[in-house]
């Protein structure tokens, strides 16, 4: 990896920003950590160190975020799985039928594919393949924006929740602040929920716009063809 690598949108929104929120929040809750938070008279070097720490803290936050995400979607399943189970009405009935019909040809699957016959694990892999097809066609910009905002709000919710817990543990008399942080965390997670829905809907809508390959129809080999070889 080169030293001049630039952060992409997801890395900045989903990792650096939540990490910075965590450091600033902990600096307020625990004064002895304030040295890691830049002040108004910070130098360029101080800002660089803060960004590095934010990036590292952001990855730790996303570890918490993965756990929060698992609990959040535990009962309903991820929005990208809702199309398979016909939950949430992300697509119209006609769009869902068209998607079921087009998936085999566009992804090179067997012709008898159906939502009812595919399980959650197999569908998870298919959605990743569908995204790869959309990205290869240059139609993933809006999807990536939704994904970046999803990661941002997941990180913000996790960061605020972590600061709320630390604040309460450090001084229980600050419980009003902890409650406020918890409410802000729920607001961020609600936004995460909305962007998760937007991501799933946009992914499959863009997938439906991809052209069906000309050779998408299943090929059958006749016995006479084999015998003639």
Secondary structure, 3 states (H helix, E strand, C coil): CCCCCCCCHHHHHHHHHHHHHHHHHHHHHCHHHHHHCCCCCCCHHHHHHHHHHHHHHHHHHHHHHHHHHHHHCCCCCCHHHHHHHCCCCCCCHHHHHHHHHHHHHHHCCCCCCCHHHCCHHHHHHHHHHHHHHHHHCCCCHHHHHHHHHHHHHHHHHHHHHHHHHHHHHHCHHHHHHHHHHHHHHHHHHHHHHHHHHHHHHHHHHHHHHCCCCCCCCCCCCCHHHHHCC
